[in-house]
Amino acid sequence: MAAFELPTDQLIDLFQTGDIEVLGRMPYSSNATLLVNVTDAETSPTARSHRAIYKPGQGERPLWDFPPGLYKREAAMFRLADFLGWDVIPATTLADGPFGEGSVQALVDADFEHHYFTLHEEGVGETALRKLCVLDIVGNNTDRKSGHCLWAPDETVDNPDDQPVYGIDHGLSFHAQFKLRTVMWDYVGDPLPADVTSDLERLSDEGLPADIACLLDTFEADATISRARALLAEGRFPEDETDGRRWPWPLV
């Protein structure tokens, strides 16, 4: 099955221009996280439609260590992955919905029986998982739970390593202070894949694209590039130097 019913560029256009209908609230979310259906504003025989997750800014719970506007960080993480050429974050953009501006992210048609722990144990989606791990380090994700890794089985992909896996829930990312918390510690000490290294080198050389930097403050934007360069200098997946404090809770 395909993870999405439309290509990424069409999803972004649909979410920015379409009508957003709230279908319900997703459970177990600390902030307003709404299941929506987005359809073309003008009906026609070729009208597009896709389900998505809408996170309005006004539904966010205030935090002491992150400013308001967590939804912008959702879009920033997608744009960072897109710049790197990594298809590991569902299409995400900013849009005006029924409750004001927020992020709109394509709903993944995933196998929800699986998550990072089961996928890694079974050797499924390792290529995408390693890229997600690097993306979390560069983007300073403070909340990578196992259940935030969604597998969208693709019968046309023969190599289990290349099965598509998508990361979700990136509102707590891009802080200027290094605050990484993740369950993805199985790659410690492994060399960075060659293609990952070349993509990070391009980010280091060109700097953070303007469409990402505009969603962050100056310190956060500078810190993102600094983390990418530090990872390149190390050349391998880093260790948790805190003796286990860089884990989120709950783990799944």
LONUTI-929537 format. One record per residue (C-alpha): residue number from 1; residue in one letter; x, y, z. Coordinates in steps of 0.2 Angstrom, whole numbers. Example, Ala and Ser with C-alpha at 12.3 -4.5 7.8 and 13.67 -1.06 7.14 Angstrom:
2
NODE  1  a  62  -22  39
NODE  2  s  68  -5  36
END
This chain:
252
NODE  1  m  0  0  0
NODE  2  a  5  18  -3
NODE  3  a  9  29  12
NODE  4  f  0  44  4
NODE  5  e  -13  46  -9
NODE  6  l  -5  61  -17
NODE  7  p  14  66  -21
NODE  8  t  22  78  -8
NODE  9  d  20  94  -19
NODE  10  q  2  91  -21
NODE  11  l  -1  88  -3
NODE  12  i  8  104  2
NODE  13  d  -3  114  -11
NODE  14  l  -19  105  -5
NODE  15  f  -15  109  13
NODE  16  q  -11  127  10
NODE  17  t  -26  130  -1
NODE  18  g  -40  117  3
NODE  19  d  -54  117  15
NODE  20  i  -50  109  32
NODE  21  e  -64  99  40
NODE  22  v  -61  93  58
NODE  23  l  -66  75  60
NODE  24  g  -60  73  78
NODE  25  r  -47  74  91
NODE  26  m  -32  62  92
NODE  27  p  -31  54  109
NODE  28  y  -16  55  122
NODE  29  s  -10  71  115
NODE  30  s  -5  85  127
NODE  31  n  -9  99  114
NODE  32  a  -23  100  102
NODE  33  t  -20  87  89
NODE  34  l  -34  85  77
NODE  35  l  -38  73  63
NODE  36  v  -45  82  48
NODE  37  n  -49  80  30
NODE  38  v  -43  92  18
NODE  39  t  -52  94  1
NODE  40  d  -50  106  -14
NODE  41  a  -59  122  -11
NODE  42  e  -68  121  -28
NODE  43  t  -76  104  -31
NODE  44  s  -73  96  -48
NODE  45  p  -71  78  -55
NODE  46  t  -53  79  -51
NODE  47  a  -54  87  -34
NODE  48  r  -41  81  -22
NODE  49  s  -43  75  -4
NODE  50  h  -32  69  10
NODE  51  r  -33  66  28
NODE  52  a  -21  75  39
NODE  53  i  -16  80  57
NODE  54  y  -19  98  61
NODE  55  k  -10  106  76
NODE  56  p  -17  124  79
NODE  57  g  -6  136  88
NODE  58  q  -19  141  100
NODE  59  g  -21  123  106
NODE  60  e  -4  122  113
NODE  61  r  -1  121  131
NODE  62  p  12  134  137
NODE  63  l  29  127  141
NODE  64  w  43  134  152
NODE  65  d  57  129  140
NODE  66  f  50  132  123
NODE  67  p  41  147  116
NODE  68  p  23  147  109
NODE  69  g  23  141  91
NODE  70  l  28  123  92
NODE  71  y  18  119  76
NODE  72  k  31  129  66
NODE  73  r  44  117  72
NODE  74  e  34  103  64
NODE  75  a  35  112  48
NODE  76  a  53  116  50
NODE  77  m  58  97  53
NODE  78  f  49  93  37
NODE  79  r  58  106  27
NODE  80  l  75  101  34
NODE  81  a  72  83  29
NODE  82  d  66  89  12
NODE  83  f  81  100  9
NODE  84  l  92  85  13
NODE  85  g  82  74  1
NODE  86  w  76  62  14
NODE  87  d  58  56  12
NODE  88  v  56  52  31
NODE  89  i  44  65  37
NODE  90  p  26  66  30
NODE  91  a  22  82  20
NODE  92  t  20  96  33
NODE  93  t  16  114  30
NODE  94  l  8  129  39
NODE  95  a  -10  133  35
NODE  96  d  -25  142  42
NODE  97  g  -38  130  49
NODE  98  p  -54  131  59
NODE  99  f  -44  136  74
NODE  100  g  -32  147  67
NODE  101  e  -14  145  60
NODE  102  g  -6  128  63
NODE  103  s  4  114  55
NODE  104  v  -5  102  44
NODE  105  q  4  85  41
NODE  106  a  -1  71  29
NODE  107  l  -9  56  39
NODE  108  v  2  41  36
NODE  109  d  -7  25  30
NODE  110  a  4  15  42
NODE  111  d  5  -2  51
NODE  112  f  2  4  68
NODE  113  e  6  -13  76
NODE  114  h  24  -8  73
NODE  115  h  36  5  80
NODE  116  y  54  9  81
NODE  117  f  58  -6  93
NODE  118  t  49  -19  83
NODE  119  l  56  -12  66
NODE  120  h  74  -12  72
NODE  121  e  72  -29  79
NODE  122  e  65  -36  63
NODE  123  g  77  -26  52
NODE  124  v  64  -16  43
NODE  125  g  66  1  37
NODE  126  e  84  3  43
NODE  127  t  89  16  29
NODE  128  a  75  27  34
NODE  129  l  78  24  53
NODE  130  r  96  29  52
NODE  131  k  91  45  43
NODE  132  l  78  49  56
NODE  133  c  91  46  69
NODE  134  v  103  59  61
NODE  135  l  88  71  58
NODE  136  d  84  70  77
NODE  137  i  102  74  81
NODE  138  v  104  89  69
NODE  139  g  86  95  73
NODE  140  n  88  92  92
NODE  141  n  72  82  94
NODE  142  t  68  81  113
NODE  143  d  54  68  111
NODE  144  r  58  54  99
NODE  145  k  47  40  106
NODE  146  s  47  23  98
NODE  147  g  29  26  92
NODE  148  h  34  41  83
NODE  149  c  41  30  69
NODE  150  l  28  24  57
NODE  151  w  30  10  45
NODE  152  a  20  11  28
NODE  153  p  23  -6  21
NODE  154  d  27  -6  2
NODE  155  e  25  -22  -7
NODE  156  t  35  -15  -22
NODE  157  v  51  -13  -11
NODE  158  d  60  -30  -10
NODE  159  n  74  -25  2
NODE  160  p  67  -24  20
NODE  161  d  80  -11  24
NODE  162  d  72  1  11
NODE  163  q  55  0  17
NODE  164  p  47  17  20
NODE  165  v  47  23  38
NODE  166  y  41  41  43
NODE  167  g  44  51  59
NODE  168  i  30  61  67
NODE  169  d  28  73  81
NODE  170  h  42  86  80
NODE  171  g  35  101  90
NODE  172  l  49  99  103
NODE  173  s  64  102  92
NODE  174  f  77  114  87
NODE  175  h  80  121  104
NODE  176  a  97  131  104
NODE  177  q  102  121  120
NODE  178  f  107  103  116
NODE  179  k  92  93  123
NODE  180  l  91  77  113
NODE  181  r  80  63  120
NODE  182  t  77  48  109
NODE  183  v  75  29  110
NODE  184  m  86  27  94
NODE  185  w  103  23  102
NODE  186  d  106  6  93
NODE  187  y  118  14  80
NODE  188  v  130  21  93
NODE  189  g  148  21  86
NODE  190  d  142  16  68
NODE  191  p  149  26  54
NODE  192  l  137  39  46
NODE  193  p  131  32  29
NODE  194  a  141  39  14
NODE  195  d  125  47  7
NODE  196  v  120  54  24
NODE  197  t  137  62  25
NODE  198  s  136  70  8
NODE  199  d  119  77  12
NODE  200  l  125  85  28
NODE  201  e  140  92  20
NODE  202  r  129  101  8
NODE  203  l  119  108  23
NODE  204  s  135  113  31
NODE  205  d  142  122  16
NODE  206  e  125  131  10
NODE  207  g  119  135  28
NODE  208  l  101  133  34
NODE  209  p  88  137  20
NODE  210  a  79  153  23
NODE  211  d  62  144  23
NODE  212  i  68  135  39
NODE  213  a  77  149  47
NODE  214  c  62  160  46
NODE  215  l  53  147  58
NODE  216  l  67  148  71
NODE  217  d  76  161  81
NODE  218  t  94  166  76
NODE  219  f  102  156  90
NODE  220  e  91  140  85
NODE  221  a  96  142  67
NODE  222  d  114  144  71
NODE  223  a  114  129  83
NODE  224  t  106  118  69
NODE  225  i  121  121  58
NODE  226  s  133  119  72
NODE  227  r  126  102  77
NODE  228  a  127  96  58
NODE  229  r  145  101  58
NODE  230  a  149  93  74
NODE  231  l  141  77  68
NODE  232  l  151  77  52
NODE  233  a  167  80  62
NODE  234  e  163  65  73
NODE  235  g  159  54  57
NODE  236  r  149  42  67
NODE  237  f  133  41  78
NODE  238  p  136  48  95
NODE  239  e  135  40  112
NODE  240  d  123  46  126
NODE  241  e  136  55  137
NODE  242  t  123  57  151
NODE  243  d  122  39  156
NODE  244  g  104  36  151
NODE  245  r  96  53  154
NODE  246  r  93  56  135
NODE  247  w  78  45  134
NODE  248  p  60  51  133
NODE  249  w  46  44  143
NODE  250  p  35  35  140
NODE  251  l  47  25  128
NODE  252  v  33  21  115
END
